[in-house]
Amino acid sequence: MYGSVASHAVVPHVGPRIALCLSGEFTVGSALGDLGTLKAGESAFIPHGVGNIEFTGSGDLAVAYVP
């Protein structure tokens, strides 16, 4: 998944994911709580079983996962 986010986006997937912030800044959260902040050029590994991931912020974001 790749896209520009204006304020809020949800990635509904349960497997492991890698999120990459290409521009802007995002707060990453889930049902487990706040998972941190990503700024341009930073990435995060989200392990299996975390559930839906919510990104709040603005910029360009890429999320890679295995279907």
Distance bins in CASP14 RR format, pairs under 12 A and 6 or more apart:
PFRMAT RR
TARGET T0000
AUTHOR 0000-0000-0000
RMODE 2
METHOD distances of the structure
MODEL  1
1 9 0 0 0 0 1 0 0 0 0 0 0
1 10 0 0 0 0 0 1 0 0 0 0 0
1 11 1 0 0 1 0 0 0 0 0 0 0
1 12 0 0 0 0 0 1 0 0 0 0 0
1 13 0 0 0 0 1 0 0 0 0 0 0
1 17 0 0 0 0 1 0 0 0 0 0 0
1 18 0 0 0 0 0 1 0 0 0 0 0
1 19 0 0 0 0 1 0 0 0 0 0 0
1 20 0 0 0 0 0 1 0 0 0 0 0
1 53 0 0 0 0 0 1 0 0 0 0 0
1 55 0 0 0 0 0 1 0 0 0 0 0
1 60 0 0 0 0 0 1 0 0 0 0 0
1 61 0 0 0 0 1 0 0 0 0 0 0
1 62 1 0 0 1 0 0 0 0 0 0 0
1 63 1 0 1 0 0 0 0 0 0 0 0
1 64 1 0 0 1 0 0 0 0 0 0 0
1 65 1 0 0 1 0 0 0 0 0 0 0
1 67 0 0 0 0 0 1 0 0 0 0 0
2 9 0 0 0 0 0 1 0 0 0 0 0
2 11 0 0 0 0 0 1 0 0 0 0 0
2 19 0 0 0 0 0 1 0 0 0 0 0
2 20 0 0 0 0 1 0 0 0 0 0 0
2 21 0 0 0 0 0 1 0 0 0 0 0
2 22 0 0 0 0 1 0 0 0 0 0 0
2 23 0 0 0 0 0 1 0 0 0 0 0
2 59 0 0 0 0 0 1 0 0 0 0 0
2 60 1 0 0 1 0 0 0 0 0 0 0
2 61 1 0 0 1 0 0 0 0 0 0 0
2 62 1 0 1 0 0 0 0 0 0 0 0
2 63 1 0 0 1 0 0 0 0 0 0 0
2 64 0 0 0 0 1 0 0 0 0 0 0
3 9 0 0 0 0 1 0 0 0 0 0 0
3 11 0 0 0 0 0 1 0 0 0 0 0
3 19 0 0 0 0 0 1 0 0 0 0 0
3 20 0 0 0 0 0 1 0 0 0 0 0
3 21 0 0 0 0 0 1 0 0 0 0 0
3 22 0 0 0 0 1 0 0 0 0 0 0
3 23 0 0 0 0 0 1 0 0 0 0 0
3 26 0 0 0 0 0 1 0 0 0 0 0
3 55 0 0 0 0 0 1 0 0 0 0 0
3 58 0 0 0 0 0 1 0 0 0 0 0
3 59 0 0 0 0 1 0 0 0 0 0 0
3 60 1 0 0 1 0 0 0 0 0 0 0
3 61 1 0 0 1 0 0 0 0 0 0 0
3 62 1 0 0 1 0 0 0 0 0 0 0
3 63 0 0 0 0 1 0 0 0 0 0 0
4 21 0 0 0 0 0 1 0 0 0 0 0
4 22 0 0 0 0 1 0 0 0 0 0 0
4 23 0 0 0 0 1 0 0 0 0 0 0
4 24 0 0 0 0 1 0 0 0 0 0 0
4 26 0 0 0 0 0 1 0 0 0 0 0
4 55 0 0 0 0 0 1 0 0 0 0 0
4 57 0 0 0 0 0 1 0 0 0 0 0
4 58 0 0 0 0 1 0 0 0 0 0 0
4 59 1 0 1 0 0 0 0 0 0 0 0
4 60 1 0 1 0 0 0 0 0 0 0 0
4 61 1 0 0 1 0 0 0 0 0 0 0
4 62 0 0 0 0 0 1 0 0 0 0 0
5 11 0 0 0 0 0 1 0 0 0 0 0
5 19 0 0 0 0 0 1 0 0 0 0 0
5 21 0 0 0 0 1 0 0 0 0 0 0
5 22 0 0 0 0 0 1 0 0 0 0 0
5 23 0 0 0 0 0 1 0 0 0 0 0
5 24 0 0 0 0 1 0 0 0 0 0 0
5 25 0 0 0 0 0 1 0 0 0 0 0
5 26 1 0 0 1 0 0 0 0 0 0 0
5 27 0 0 0 0 0 1 0 0 0 0 0
5 28 0 0 0 0 0 1 0 0 0 0 0
5 38 0 0 0 0 0 1 0 0 0 0 0
5 54 0 0 0 0 0 1 0 0 0 0 0
5 55 1 0 0 1 0 0 0 0 0 0 0
5 56 0 0 0 0 1 0 0 0 0 0 0
5 57 1 0 0 1 0 0 0 0 0 0 0
5 58 1 0 0 1 0 0 0 0 0 0 0
5 59 1 0 1 0 0 0 0 0 0 0 0
5 60 1 0 0 1 0 0 0 0 0 0 0
5 61 1 0 1 0 0 0 0 0 0 0 0
5 62 0 0 0 0 0 1 0 0 0 0 0
5 63 0 0 0 0 0 1 0 0 0 0 0
6 24 0 0 0 0 0 1 0 0 0 0 0
6 26 0 0 0 0 0 1 0 0 0 0 0
6 55 0 0 0 0 0 1 0 0 0 0 0
6 56 0 0 0 0 0 1 0 0 0 0 0
6 57 0 0 0 0 1 0 0 0 0 0 0
6 58 1 0 1 0 0 0 0 0 0 0 0
6 59 0 0 0 0 1 0 0 0 0 0 0
6 60 0 0 0 0 0 1 0 0 0 0 0
6 61 0 0 0 0 0 1 0 0 0 0 0
7 26 0 0 0 0 0 1 0 0 0 0 0
7 27 0 0 0 0 0 1 0 0 0 0 0
7 54 0 0 0 0 0 1 0 0 0 0 0
7 55 0 0 0 0 1 0 0 0 0 0 0
7 56 1 0 0 1 0 0 0 0 0 0 0
7 57 1 0 0 1 0 0 0 0 0 0 0
7 58 1 0 0 1 0 0 0 0 0 0 0
7 59 0 0 0 0 1 0 0 0 0 0 0
8 26 0 0 0 0 1 0 0 0 0 0 0
8 27 0 0 0 0 1 0 0 0 0 0 0
8 28 0 0 0 0 0 1 0 0 0 0 0
8 29 0 0 0 0 0 1 0 0 0 0 0
8 53 0 0 0 0 0 1 0 0 0 0 0
8 54 1 0 0 1 0 0 0 0 0 0 0
8 55 1 0 0 1 0 0 0 0 0 0 0
8 56 1 0 1 0 0 0 0 0 0 0 0
8 57 1 0 0 1 0 0 0 0 0 0 0
8 58 0 0 0 0 1 0 0 0 0 0 0
8 59 0 0 0 0 0 1 0 0 0 0 0
8 61 0 0 0 0 0 1 0 0 0 0 0
9 19 0 0 0 0 0 1 0 0 0 0 0
9 21 0 0 0 0 0 1 0 0 0 0 0
9 26 0 0 0 0 1 0 0 0 0 0 0
9 27 0 0 0 0 0 1 0 0 0 0 0
9 28 0 0 0 0 0 1 0 0 0 0 0
9 29 0 0 0 0 0 1 0 0 0 0 0
9 52 0 0 0 0 0 1 0 0 0 0 0
9 53 0 0 0 0 1 0 0 0 0 0 0
9 54 1 0 0 1 0 0 0 0 0 0 0
9 55 1 0 1 0 0 0 0 0 0 0 0
9 56 0 0 0 0 1 0 0 0 0 0 0
9 57 0 0 0 0 1 0 0 0 0 0 0
9 58 0 0 0 0 0 1 0 0 0 0 0
9 59 0 0 0 0 0 1 0 0 0 0 0
9 60 0 0 0 0 0 1 0 0 0 0 0
9 61 1 0 0 1 0 0 0 0 0 0 0
9 62 0 0 0 0 0 1 0 0 0 0 0
9 63 0 0 0 0 1 0 0 0 0 0 0
10 28 0 0 0 0 0 1 0 0 0 0 0
10 29 0 0 0 0 1 0 0 0 0 0 0
10 30 0 0 0 0 1 0 0 0 0 0 0
10 31 0 0 0 0 0 1 0 0 0 0 0
10 51 0 0 0 0 0 1 0 0 0 0 0
10 52 1 0 1 0 0 0 0 0 0 0 0
10 53 1 0 0 1 0 0 0 0 0 0 0
10 54 1 0 1 0 0 0 0 0 0 0 0
10 55 1 0 0 1 0 0 0 0 0 0 0
10 56 0 0 0 0 1 0 0 0 0 0 0
10 61 0 0 0 0 0 1 0 0 0 0 0
10 63 0 0 0 0 0 1 0 0 0 0 0
11 17 1 0 0 1 0 0 0 0 0 0 0
11 18 0 0 0 0 0 1 0 0 0 0 0
11 19 1 0 0 1 0 0 0 0 0 0 0
11 26 0 0 0 0 0 1 0 0 0 0 0
11 28 0 0 0 0 1 0 0 0 0 0 0
11 29 0 0 0 0 0 1 0 0 0 0 0
11 30 0 0 0 0 1 0 0 0 0 0 0
11 46 0 0 0 0 1 0 0 0 0 0 0
11 50 0 0 0 0 0 1 0 0 0 0 0
11 51 0 0 0 0 1 0 0 0 0 0 0
11 52 1 0 0 1 0 0 0 0 0 0 0
11 53 1 0 1 0 0 0 0 0 0 0 0
11 54 1 0 0 1 0 0 0 0 0 0 0
11 55 1 0 0 1 0 0 0 0 0 0 0
11 61 0 0 0 0 1 0 0 0 0 0 0
11 62 0 0 0 0 0 1 0 0 0 0 0
11 63 1 0 1 0 0 0 0 0 0 0 0
11 64 0 0 0 0 0 1 0 0 0 0 0
11 65 1 0 0 1 0 0 0 0 0 0 0
12 30 0 0 0 0 0 1 0 0 0 0 0
12 31 0 0 0 0 0 1 0 0 0 0 0
12 50 0 0 0 0 0 1 0 0 0 0 0
12 51 1 0 0 1 0 0 0 0 0 0 0
12 52 1 0 1 0 0 0 0 0 0 0 0
12 53 0 0 0 0 1 0 0 0 0 0 0
12 54 0 0 0 0 0 1 0 0 0 0 0
12 63 0 0 0 0 0 1 0 0 0 0 0
12 65 0 0 0 0 0 1 0 0 0 0 0
13 19 0 0 0 0 0 1 0 0 0 0 0
13 30 0 0 0 0 0 1 0 0 0 0 0
13 46 0 0 0 0 1 0 0 0 0 0 0
13 48 0 0 0 0 1 0 0 0 0 0 0
13 49 0 0 0 0 1 0 0 0 0 0 0
13 50 0 0 0 0 1 0 0 0 0 0 0
13 51 1 0 0 1 0 0 0 0 0 0 0
13 52 1 0 0 1 0 0 0 0 0 0 0
13 53 1 0 0 1 0 0 0 0 0 0 0
13 63 0 0 0 0 1 0 0 0 0 0 0
13 64 0 0 0 0 0 1 0 0 0 0 0
13 65 1 0 1 0 0 0 0 0 0 0 0
13 66 0 0 0 0 1 0 0 0 0 0 0
13 67 0 0 0 0 1 0 0 0 0 0 0
14 30 0 0 0 0 0 1 0 0 0 0 0
14 31 0 0 0 0 0 1 0 0 0 0 0
14 46 0 0 0 0 0 1 0 0 0 0 0
14 47 0 0 0 0 0 1 0 0 0 0 0
14 48 1 0 0 1 0 0 0 0 0 0 0
14 49 1 0 1 0 0 0 0 0 0 0 0
14 50 1 0 0 1 0 0 0 0 0 0 0
14 51 1 0 1 0 0 0 0 0 0 0 0
14 52 0 0 0 0 1 0 0 0 0 0 0
14 53 0 0 0 0 0 1 0 0 0 0 0
14 65 0 0 0 0 1 0 0 0 0 0 0
14 66 0 0 0 0 0 1 0 0 0 0 0
14 67 0 0 0 0 0 1 0 0 0 0 0
15 45 0 0 0 0 0 1 0 0 0 0 0
15 46 0 0 0 0 1 0 0 0 0 0 0
15 47 0 0 0 0 1 0 0 0 0 0 0
15 48 1 0 1 0 0 0 0 0 0 0 0
15 49 1 0 0 1 0 0 0 0 0 0 0
15 50 1 0 0 1 0 0 0 0 0 0 0
15 51 1 0 0 1 0 0 0 0 0 0 0
15 52 0 0 0 0 0 1 0 0 0 0 0
15 53 0 0 0 0 0 1 0 0 0 0 0
15 63 0 0 0 0 0 1 0 0 0 0 0
15 64 0 0 0 0 0 1 0 0 0 0 0
15 65 1 0 0 1 0 0 0 0 0 0 0
15 66 1 0 0 1 0 0 0 0 0 0 0
15 67 0 0 0 0 1 0 0 0 0 0 0
16 44 0 0 0 0 0 1 0 0 0 0 0
16 45 1 0 0 1 0 0 0 0 0 0 0
16 46 1 0 0 1 0 0 0 0 0 0 0
16 47 1 0 1 0 0 0 0 0 0 0 0
16 48 1 0 1 0 0 0 0 0 0 0 0
16 49 0 0 0 0 1 0 0 0 0 0 0
16 50 0 0 0 0 1 0 0 0 0 0 0
16 51 0 0 0 0 0 1 0 0 0 0 0
16 53 0 0 0 0 0 1 0 0 0 0 0
16 63 0 0 0 0 0 1 0 0 0 0 0
16 64 0 0 0 0 1 0 0 0 0 0 0
16 65 1 0 0 1 0 0 0 0 0 0 0
16 66 1 0 0 1 0 0 0 0 0 0 0
16 67 0 0 0 0 0 1 0 0 0 0 0
17 28 0 0 0 0 0 1 0 0 0 0 0
17 30 0 0 0 0 0 1 0 0 0 0 0
17 35 0 0 0 0 0 1 0 0 0 0 0
17 43 0 0 0 0 0 1 0 0 0 0 0
17 44 0 0 0 0 1 0 0 0 0 0 0
17 45 1 0 0 1 0 0 0 0 0 0 0
17 46 1 0 1 0 0 0 0 0 0 0 0
17 47 0 0 0 0 1 0 0 0 0 0 0
17 48 0 0 0 0 1 0 0 0 0 0 0
17 49 0 0 0 0 0 1 0 0 0 0 0
17 50 0 0 0 0 1 0 0 0 0 0 0
17 51 0 0 0 0 1 0 0 0 0 0 0
17 52 0 0 0 0 0 1 0 0 0 0 0
17 53 1 0 0 1 0 0 0 0 0 0 0
17 55 0 0 0 0 0 1 0 0 0 0 0
17 61 0 0 0 0 0 1 0 0 0 0 0
17 62 0 0 0 0 0 1 0 0 0 0 0
17 63 1 0 1 0 0 0 0 0 0 0 0
17 64 1 0 0 1 0 0 0 0 0 0 0
17 65 1 0 1 0 0 0 0 0 0 0 0
17 66 0 0 0 0 1 0 0 0 0 0 0
17 67 0 0 0 0 0 1 0 0 0 0 0
18 28 0 0 0 0 0 1 0 0 0 0 0
18 38 0 0 0 0 0 1 0 0 0 0 0
18 42 0 0 0 0 0 1 0 0 0 0 0
18 43 1 0 1 0 0 0 0 0 0 0 0
18 44 1 0 0 1 0 0 0 0 0 0 0
18 45 1 0 1 0 0 0 0 0 0 0 0
18 46 1 0 0 1 0 0 0 0 0 0 0
18 47 0 0 0 0 0 1 0 0 0 0 0
18 53 0 0 0 0 0 1 0 0 0 0 0
18 61 0 0 0 0 0 1 0 0 0 0 0
18 62 0 0 0 0 1 0 0 0 0 0 0
18 63 1 0 0 1 0 0 0 0 0 0 0
18 64 1 0 1 0 0 0 0 0 0 0 0
18 65 1 0 0 1 0 0 0 0 0 0 0
18 66 0 0 0 0 0 1 0 0 0 0 0
19 26 1 0 0 1 0 0 0 0 0 0 0
19 27 0 0 0 0 0 1 0 0 0 0 0
19 28 1 0 0 1 0 0 0 0 0 0 0
19 29 0 0 0 0 0 1 0 0 0 0 0
19 30 0 0 0 0 0 1 0 0 0 0 0
19 35 0 0 0 0 1 0 0 0 0 0 0
19 36 0 0 0 0 0 1 0 0 0 0 0
19 37 0 0 0 0 0 1 0 0 0 0 0
19 38 1 0 0 1 0 0 0 0 0 0 0
19 39 0 0 0 0 0 1 0 0 0 0 0
19 41 0 0 0 0 0 1 0 0 0 0 0
19 42 0 0 0 0 1 0 0 0 0 0 0
19 43 1 0 0 1 0 0 0 0 0 0 0
19 44 1 0 1 0 0 0 0 0 0 0 0
19 45 0 0 0 0 1 0 0 0 0 0 0
19 46 1 0 0 1 0 0 0 0 0 0 0
19 50 0 0 0 0 0 1 0 0 0 0 0
19 53 1 0 0 1 0 0 0 0 0 0 0
19 54 0 0 0 0 0 1 0 0 0 0 0
19 55 1 0 0 1 0 0 0 0 0 0 0
19 60 0 0 0 0 0 1 0 0 0 0 0
19 61 1 0 0 1 0 0 0 0 0 0 0
19 62 1 0 0 1 0 0 0 0 0 0 0
19 63 1 0 1 0 0 0 0 0 0 0 0
19 64 0 0 0 0 1 0 0 0 0 0 0
19 65 0 0 0 0 1 0 0 0 0 0 0
20 26 0 0 0 0 0 1 0 0 0 0 0
20 28 0 0 0 0 0 1 0 0 0 0 0
20 38 1 0 0 1 0 0 0 0 0 0 0
20 39 0 0 0 0 0 1 0 0 0 0 0
20 40 0 0 0 0 1 0 0 0 0 0 0
20 41 1 0 0 1 0 0 0 0 0 0 0
20 42 1 0 0 1 0 0 0 0 0 0 0
20 43 1 0 1 0 0 0 0 0 0 0 0
20 44 0 0 0 0 1 0 0 0 0 0 0
20 45 0 0 0 0 0 1 0 0 0 0 0
20 46 0 0 0 0 0 1 0 0 0 0 0
20 55 0 0 0 0 0 1 0 0 0 0 0
20 59 0 0 0 0 0 1 0 0 0 0 0
20 60 0 0 0 0 1 0 0 0 0 0 0
20 61 1 0 0 1 0 0 0 0 0 0 0
20 62 1 0 1 0 0 0 0 0 0 0 0
20 63 1 0 0 1 0 0 0 0 0 0 0
20 64 1 0 0 1 0 0 0 0 0 0 0
20 65 0 0 0 0 0 1 0 0 0 0 0
21 27 0 0 0 0 0 1 0 0 0 0 0
21 28 0 0 0 0 1 0 0 0 0 0 0
21 36 0 0 0 0 0 1 0 0 0 0 0
21 37 0 0 0 0 1 0 0 0 0 0 0
21 38 1 1 0 0 0 0 0 0 0 0 0
21 39 1 0 0 1 0 0 0 0 0 0 0
21 40 1 0 1 0 0 0 0 0 0 0 0
21 41 1 0 1 0 0 0 0 0 0 0 0
21 42 1 0 1 0 0 0 0 0 0 0 0
21 43 1 0 0 1 0 0 0 0 0 0 0
21 44 0 0 0 0 1 0 0 0 0 0 0
21 55 0 0 0 0 1 0 0 0 0 0 0
21 57 0 0 0 0 1 0 0 0 0 0 0
21 58 0 0 0 0 0 1 0 0 0 0 0
21 59 1 0 0 1 0 0 0 0 0 0 0
21 60 1 0 0 1 0 0 0 0 0 0 0
21 61 1 0 1 0 0 0 0 0 0 0 0
21 62 0 0 0 0 1 0 0 0 0 0 0
21 63 0 0 0 0 0 1 0 0 0 0 0
22 38 0 0 0 0 1 0 0 0 0 0 0
22 39 0 0 0 0 0 1 0 0 0 0 0
22 40 1 0 0 1 0 0 0 0 0 0 0
22 41 1 0 0 1 0 0 0 0 0 0 0
22 42 0 0 0 0 1 0 0 0 0 0 0
22 43 0 0 0 0 1 0 0 0 0 0 0
22 58 0 0 0 0 0 1 0 0 0 0 0
22 59 1 0 0 1 0 0 0 0 0 0 0
22 60 1 1 0 0 0 0 0 0 0 0 0
22 61 1 0 0 1 0 0 0 0 0 0 0
22 62 1 0 0 1 0 0 0 0 0 0 0
22 63 0 0 0 0 0 1 0 0 0 0 0
23 38 0 0 0 0 0 1 0 0 0 0 0
23 39 0 0 0 0 1 0 0 0 0 0 0
23 40 1 0 1 0 0 0 0 0 0 0 0
23 41 0 0 0 0 1 0 0 0 0 0 0
23 42 0 0 0 0 0 1 0 0 0 0 0
23 57 0 0 0 0 0 1 0 0 0 0 0
23 58 0 0 0 0 1 0 0 0 0 0 0
23 59 1 0 1 0 0 0 0 0 0 0 0
23 60 1 0 1 0 0 0 0 0 0 0 0
23 61 0 0 0 0 1 0 0 0 0 0 0
23 62 0 0 0 0 0 1 0 0 0 0 0
24 37 0 0 0 0 0 1 0 0 0 0 0
24 38 0 0 0 0 1 0 0 0 0 0 0
24 39 1 0 0 1 0 0 0 0 0 0 0
24 40 1 0 1 0 0 0 0 0 0 0 0
24 41 0 0 0 0 1 0 0 0 0 0 0
24 42 0 0 0 0 0 1 0 0 0 0 0
24 55 0 0 0 0 0 1 0 0 0 0 0
24 56 0 0 0 0 0 1 0 0 0 0 0
24 57 1 0 0 1 0 0 0 0 0 0 0
24 58 1 0 0 1 0 0 0 0 0 0 0
24 59 1 0 1 0 0 0 0 0 0 0 0
24 60 1 0 0 1 0 0 0 0 0 0 0
24 61 0 0 0 0 1 0 0 0 0 0 0
25 36 0 0 0 0 0 1 0 0 0 0 0
25 37 1 0 0 1 0 0 0 0 0 0 0
25 38 1 0 0 1 0 0 0 0 0 0 0
25 39 1 0 1 0 0 0 0 0 0 0 0
25 40 1 0 0 1 0 0 0 0 0 0 0
25 41 0 0 0 0 0 1 0 0 0 0 0
25 42 0 0 0 0 1 0 0 0 0 0 0
25 55 0 0 0 0 0 1 0 0 0 0 0
25 56 0 0 0 0 1 0 0 0 0 0 0
25 57 1 0 0 1 0 0 0 0 0 0 0
25 58 1 0 0 1 0 0 0 0 0 0 0
25 59 1 0 0 1 0 0 0 0 0 0 0
25 60 0 0 0 0 0 1 0 0 0 0 0
25 61 0 0 0 0 0 1 0 0 0 0 0
26 34 0 0 0 0 0 1 0 0 0 0 0
26 35 0 0 0 0 0 1 0 0 0 0 0
26 36 0 0 0 0 1 0 0 0 0 0 0
26 37 1 0 0 1 0 0 0 0 0 0 0
26 38 1 0 1 0 0 0 0 0 0 0 0
26 39 0 0 0 0 1 0 0 0 0 0 0
26 40 0 0 0 0 1 0 0 0 0 0 0
26 41 0 0 0 0 0 1 0 0 0 0 0
26 42 0 0 0 0 1 0 0 0 0 0 0
26 43 0 0 0 0 0 1 0 0 0 0 0
26 44 0 0 0 0 1 0 0 0 0 0 0
26 53 0 0 0 0 0 1 0 0 0 0 0
26 54 0 0 0 0 1 0 0 0 0 0 0
26 55 1 0 1 0 0 0 0 0 0 0 0
26 56 1 0 0 1 0 0 0 0 0 0 0
26 57 1 0 1 0 0 0 0 0 0 0 0
26 58 0 0 0 0 1 0 0 0 0 0 0
26 59 1 0 0 1 0 0 0 0 0 0 0
26 60 0 0 0 0 1 0 0 0 0 0 0
26 61 1 0 0 1 0 0 0 0 0 0 0
26 62 0 0 0 0 0 1 0 0 0 0 0
26 63 0 0 0 0 0 1 0 0 0 0 0
27 33 0 0 0 0 0 1 0 0 0 0 0
27 34 1 0 0 1 0 0 0 0 0 0 0
27 35 0 0 0 0 1 0 0 0 0 0 0
27 36 1 0 0 1 0 0 0 0 0 0 0
27 37 1 0 1 0 0 0 0 0 0 0 0
27 38 0 0 0 0 1 0 0 0 0 0 0
27 39 0 0 0 0 0 1 0 0 0 0 0
27 44 0 0 0 0 0 1 0 0 0 0 0
27 53 0 0 0 0 0 1 0 0 0 0 0
27 54 0 0 0 0 1 0 0 0 0 0 0
27 55 1 0 0 1 0 0 0 0 0 0 0
27 56 1 0 1 0 0 0 0 0 0 0 0
27 57 1 0 0 1 0 0 0 0 0 0 0
27 58 0 0 0 0 0 1 0 0 0 0 0
27 61 0 0 0 0 0 1 0 0 0 0 0
28 34 1 0 0 1 0 0 0 0 0 0 0
28 35 1 0 1 0 0 0 0 0 0 0 0
28 36 1 0 1 0 0 0 0 0 0 0 0
28 37 1 0 0 1 0 0 0 0 0 0 0
28 38 1 0 0 1 0 0 0 0 0 0 0
28 39 0 0 0 0 0 1 0 0 0 0 0
28 42 0 0 0 0 0 1 0 0 0 0 0
28 43 0 0 0 0 0 1 0 0 0 0 0
28 44 1 0 0 1 0 0 0 0 0 0 0
28 45 0 0 0 0 0 1 0 0 0 0 0
28 46 1 0 0 1 0 0 0 0 0 0 0
28 50 0 0 0 0 1 0 0 0 0 0 0
28 52 0 0 0 0 0 1 0 0 0 0 0
28 53 1 0 0 1 0 0 0 0 0 0 0
28 54 1 0 0 1 0 0 0 0 0 0 0
28 55 1 0 0 1 0 0 0 0 0 0 0
28 56 0 0 0 0 1 0 0 0 0 0 0
28 57 0 0 0 0 1 0 0 0 0 0 0
28 61 0 0 0 0 1 0 0 0 0 0 0
28 63 0 0 0 0 0 1 0 0 0 0 0
29 35 1 0 1 0 0 0 0 0 0 0 0
29 36 1 0 0 1 0 0 0 0 0 0 0
29 37 0 0 0 0 1 0 0 0 0 0 0
29 38 0 0 0 0 0 1 0 0 0 0 0
29 44 0 0 0 0 0 1 0 0 0 0 0
29 46 0 0 0 0 1 0 0 0 0 0 0
29 50 0 0 0 0 1 0 0 0 0 0 0
29 51 0 0 0 0 0 1 0 0 0 0 0
29 52 0 0 0 0 1 0 0 0 0 0 0
29 53 1 0 0 1 0 0 0 0 0 0 0
29 54 1 0 1 0 0 0 0 0 0 0 0
29 55 1 0 0 1 0 0 0 0 0 0 0
29 56 1 0 0 1 0 0 0 0 0 0 0
29 57 0 0 0 0 0 1 0 0 0 0 0
30 36 0 0 0 0 0 1 0 0 0 0 0
30 44 0 0 0 0 0 1 0 0 0 0 0
30 46 1 0 0 1 0 0 0 0 0 0 0
30 47 0 0 0 0 0 1 0 0 0 0 0
30 49 0 0 0 0 1 0 0 0 0 0 0
30 50 1 0 1 0 0 0 0 0 0 0 0
30 51 1 0 1 0 0 0 0 0 0 0 0
30 52 1 0 0 1 0 0 0 0 0 0 0
30 53 1 0 1 0 0 0 0 0 0 0 0
30 54 1 0 0 1 0 0 0 0 0 0 0
30 55 0 0 0 0 0 1 0 0 0 0 0
30 56 0 0 0 0 0 1 0 0 0 0 0
31 49 0 0 0 0 0 1 0 0 0 0 0
31 50 0 0 0 0 1 0 0 0 0 0 0
31 51 1 0 0 1 0 0 0 0 0 0 0
31 52 1 0 0 1 0 0 0 0 0 0 0
31 53 0 0 0 0 1 0 0 0 0 0 0
31 54 0 0 0 0 1 0 0 0 0 0 0
32 46 0 0 0 0 0 1 0 0 0 0 0
32 47 0 0 0 0 0 1 0 0 0 0 0
32 49 0 0 0 0 1 0 0 0 0 0 0
32 50 1 0 0 1 0 0 0 0 0 0 0
32 51 0 0 0 0 1 0 0 0 0 0 0
32 52 0 0 0 0 0 1 0 0 0 0 0
32 53 0 0 0 0 0 1 0 0 0 0 0
32 54 0 0 0 0 0 1 0 0 0 0 0
33 50 0 0 0 0 1 0 0 0 0 0 0
33 51 0 0 0 0 0 1 0 0 0 0 0
33 52 0 0 0 0 0 1 0 0 0 0 0
33 53 0 0 0 0 0 1 0 0 0 0 0
33 54 0 0 0 0 1 0 0 0 0 0 0
34 53 0 0 0 0 0 1 0 0 0 0 0
34 54 0 0 0 0 1 0 0 0 0 0 0
34 55 0 0 0 0 0 1 0 0 0 0 0
34 56 0 0 0 0 0 1 0 0 0 0 0
35 44 1 0 0 1 0 0 0 0 0 0 0
35 45 0 0 0 0 0 1 0 0 0 0 0
35 46 1 0 0 1 0 0 0 0 0 0 0
35 47 0 0 0 0 0 1 0 0 0 0 0
35 50 1 0 0 1 0 0 0 0 0 0 0
35 51 0 0 0 0 0 1 0 0 0 0 0
35 52 0 0 0 0 0 1 0 0 0 0 0
35 53 1 0 0 1 0 0 0 0 0 0 0
35 54 0 0 0 0 1 0 0 0 0 0 0
35 55 0 0 0 0 1 0 0 0 0 0 0
35 56 0 0 0 0 0 1 0 0 0 0 0
36 42 0 0 0 0 0 1 0 0 0 0 0
36 44 1 0 0 1 0 0 0 0 0 0 0
36 46 0 0 0 0 0 1 0 0 0 0 0
36 53 0 0 0 0 0 1 0 0 0 0 0
36 54 0 0 0 0 0 1 0 0 0 0 0
36 55 0 0 0 0 0 1 0 0 0 0 0
36 56 0 0 0 0 0 1 0 0 0 0 0
37 44 0 0 0 0 1 0 0 0 0 0 0
37 55 0 0 0 0 0 1 0 0 0 0 0
37 56 0 0 0 0 1 0 0 0 0 0 0
37 57 0 0 0 0 1 0 0 0 0 0 0
38 44 1 0 1 0 0 0 0 0 0 0 0
38 45 0 0 0 0 0 1 0 0 0 0 0
38 46 0 0 0 0 0 1 0 0 0 0 0
38 53 0 0 0 0 0 1 0 0 0 0 0
38 55 0 0 0 0 1 0 0 0 0 0 0
38 56 0 0 0 0 0 1 0 0 0 0 0
38 57 0 0 0 0 1 0 0 0 0 0 0
38 59 0 0 0 0 0 1 0 0 0 0 0
38 60 0 0 0 0 0 1 0 0 0 0 0
38 61 1 0 0 1 0 0 0 0 0 0 0
38 62 0 0 0 0 0 1 0 0 0 0 0
38 63 0 0 0 0 0 1 0 0 0 0 0
39 57 0 0 0 0 0 1 0 0 0 0 0
39 59 0 0 0 0 0 1 0 0 0 0 0
39 61 0 0 0 0 0 1 0 0 0 0 0
40 58 0 0 0 0 0 1 0 0 0 0 0
40 59 0 0 0 0 1 0 0 0 0 0 0
40 60 0 0 0 0 1 0 0 0 0 0 0
40 61 0 0 0 0 0 1 0 0 0 0 0
40 62 0 0 0 0 0 1 0 0 0 0 0
41 59 0 0 0 0 0 1 0 0 0 0 0
41 60 0 0 0 0 0 1 0 0 0 0 0
41 61 0 0 0 0 0 1 0 0 0 0 0
41 62 0 0 0 0 0 1 0 0 0 0 0
42 61 0 0 0 0 0 1 0 0 0 0 0
42 62 0 0 0 0 0 1 0 0 0 0 0
43 61 0 0 0 0 0 1 0 0 0 0 0
43 62 0 0 0 0 1 0 0 0 0 0 0
43 63 0 0 0 0 0 1 0 0 0 0 0
43 64 0 0 0 0 1 0 0 0 0 0 0
44 50 0 0 0 0 0 1 0 0 0 0 0
44 53 0 0 0 0 1 0 0 0 0 0 0
44 55 0 0 0 0 0 1 0 0 0 0 0
44 61 0 0 0 0 0 1 0 0 0 0 0
44 62 0 0 0 0 0 1 0 0 0 0 0
44 63 0 0 0 0 1 0 0 0 0 0 0
44 64 0 0 0 0 0 1 0 0 0 0 0
45 53 0 0 0 0 0 1 0 0 0 0 0
45 63 0 0 0 0 0 1 0 0 0 0 0
45 64 0 0 0 0 0 1 0 0 0 0 0
45 65 0 0 0 0 0 1 0 0 0 0 0
46 52 0 0 0 0 0 1 0 0 0 0 0
46 53 1 0 1 0 0 0 0 0 0 0 0
46 54 0 0 0 0 0 1 0 0 0 0 0
46 55 0 0 0 0 0 1 0 0 0 0 0
46 63 0 0 0 0 1 0 0 0 0 0 0
46 64 0 0 0 0 0 1 0 0 0 0 0
46 65 0 0 0 0 1 0 0 0 0 0 0
47 53 0 0 0 0 0 1 0 0 0 0 0
47 65 0 0 0 0 0 1 0 0 0 0 0
48 65 0 0 0 0 1 0 0 0 0 0 0
48 66 0 0 0 0 1 0 0 0 0 0 0
49 65 0 0 0 0 0 1 0 0 0 0 0
50 65 0 0 0 0 0 1 0 0 0 0 0
51 65 0 0 0 0 0 1 0 0 0 0 0
52 63 0 0 0 0 0 1 0 0 0 0 0
53 61 0 0 0 0 0 1 0 0 0 0 0
53 63 1 0 0 1 0 0 0 0 0 0 0
53 65 0 0 0 0 1 0 0 0 0 0 0
54 61 0 0 0 0 0 1 0 0 0 0 0
54 63 0 0 0 0 0 1 0 0 0 0 0
55 61 1 0 0 1 0 0 0 0 0 0 0
55 62 0 0 0 0 0 1 0 0 0 0 0
55 63 0 0 0 0 1 0 0 0 0 0 0
END
